[in-house]
């Protein structure tokens, strides 16, 4: 028994040393230590879960941070994959698409992308309550997967990369502003044609 416990402990230490973590345990280390977070539905379950995971990973989630993660849209759809003999749905595919942006200074978008998670659930026409509970649990798993994938994407970002993206966005915004100003000046300097005057008879 003691040898077995020592073996399990040894494997756990070895796996943790390799950076392995069981899903849903531990934290994900991020290079970004401060981040603002917002969503169209500020009290939605996905953004609430995201805030909790960020904070548990050592990220200071605070308004006014240099960079902001924005969940711009979250859409969940459902479609039938197969039917039972009685004509009732036997399998449903649940899909959630999460559109997001990382916004920097001057409210400029640095990154714009989307995440998508799908799950198939069984629907038992003779057990409606059980099927509804199974779908609810599947939606919770989808949200957990979305947050986990979002964390993996954030984990790949460094402050230096975000600074570079900010510089690129600033340069693009300045070029657009300069082009608009030049167009307005050109329009202002263009002589306006006087309306034709019809000679009086």
N, C-alpha and C positions, 0 to 999 in steps of 0.2 A: 504493500500500500504506500509506504514511504517512497519507494523507488518510483512508483507510478506518479505520485504527486510531484516529485523532483523533475521527472521527465516532462510533465505538463508545464511546470514553471519554467523549465529550460527552453521549451519550444516557444512559450509566450514571450520570454525575453529576447530570443533570437528573432522572432517575427517583428516585434516592436523595434528592434535595432535596425531592421531592414525598412522601416517606415510603413509596415503593414498595419492597418487598423480594420477591425470589424466594422461593417456598415452600421451606422447609427451610434457608434461609440467614439469617444475621444473628440478631438477638435482638429480643425484644419488650420494650419499656420498660414497667415497671409502676410505679404510684404506691406500691404496697405494697412495702416494702423488707425486711420480715421476716415470715416465715410458717412455721407448723408444718405438717407433712404426715403423714398416716397413712392406712392402709387396712386393710380386713379381712385382705387378703393383703399383709402388709408387704413381702414380697419379690417381689410380682407385677411383671410387665414394665411394666404401665401406670404404676404408682406410681414405679417406678425411673426410667422415662423422664421422668415429670413432674418428679421431683426434679432431674434433670440439666438440663432445660430451664429450670426456675426459677432454678437456680444460674447458668446461663450468661446469664440475663437480669438478673443483679445482685441477685437476691433471696437473702437470708440464710435458708436453711431450717434452723430450729433448734427443738428442743423447748422449750416454755415461752414461745414467741412469743405476743403478745397475741391473735392469731387463728390458727385451725387449719383447713386444708382436709382434709376427711375423705372418702375414697372409701368409702361405706357398702356398696355392692354393685355388682358388675360381672357381667352375664349375657350370654353369647354363644349365639345360636341359629342354626340353619341350616334352610332349607327349599328344596324343589325347585321350580323355576319352569317347567321344560320337560323333556321326555324325548326321547331319541333313538329311532330305529326299533327298536333292539334292546331297548328298555325300560329302558335305563340312563339315569341322570340326565345331562342335557346342560348344564343351568344350575343353579347353586345360589346362593341369596341368603344372605349372611352378615350377621347383625345383632348389634351389641354395644350394650347399654344400660348406661350408667354413672350410678349414683345418687351424688350427693355432697351434702355440707353444708359450710357455713362456720360454725365454732363460735367463739364469743367467750369472754369472761370468765365465770366461774361455770358453765362448760360449757353455756352457753345457745346454742341453734341460731339463727343470724342469717339464713341463707339455706339453703333446701333445694330442690334441683332435679335435673334429669337431662339427660344428653346421649345422643344416639343416632346411630350411623353404620351405614350399610348399603353393602355392595358385592356385585356379582354376579360370579361366577367360572364359567368353563367347566370341565366335567368330561369328560375323554376316557376312556372305558372301556377303550380299548386302550393307554392310557399312564397307569397308576395312579400311578406314581412322580412323573411330571410334574404330574399333577393335584393330588397332595398338596402338592408344592412350591409350586404356584400358590396353593393355599388358605392355606398358611403365610405366603406373601408378602402375600396380601390381608389376613390378620389383623394383620400388622405395619403395613400401611398404615392399617388401621382404628384401631390404637392411636395411630399418629402423628396421625391426624385428630382423635381424641378429645383428645389433649394440646393440639393446636393450638387447638381450639375452647375448651378450658378456659382456655388462656392469653388468648384473646380476651375471655372473660367476666371474667377477673381484671383485664384491662387497663381495663375499664370501671369498676372499683371504685376509690374513693379512701379514704384513712384517715378523712376527714370523713364519708363515707357509712357506713362501718363503725361509726364512733362513734355515729352516729344510730341505726343498727340495734341497736347494743348498748343504748342508752338505752331504745329501744322494748321490747326483750326483757327488760331489767331491770324496767321498769314492769309488763309482763305477768306476769312471775314473782312480783313483789311482790303484785299484785292476786290472783293465784291462791293465794299463801301466806296472805294476809289472809282470803280467803274460806274457806279450809280451817280456819284458826284460829277464825273466827267460828262455823263449823258445829260444830267440836269443842266450843266453849264452850256453844253452844246445847244440844248433846246432853248435856253434863255437867250443865247446870242444869235439865234436864227431869226432873221427879220420876219415878222408876221405879215402876211399878204393882206393888204387892205381890201375890204369888200368892194366888189365892182359897183360902180355908181352908174345907174341908168340915166342917161341924159333926159331932161324934161322936154317934152314935145311942146 
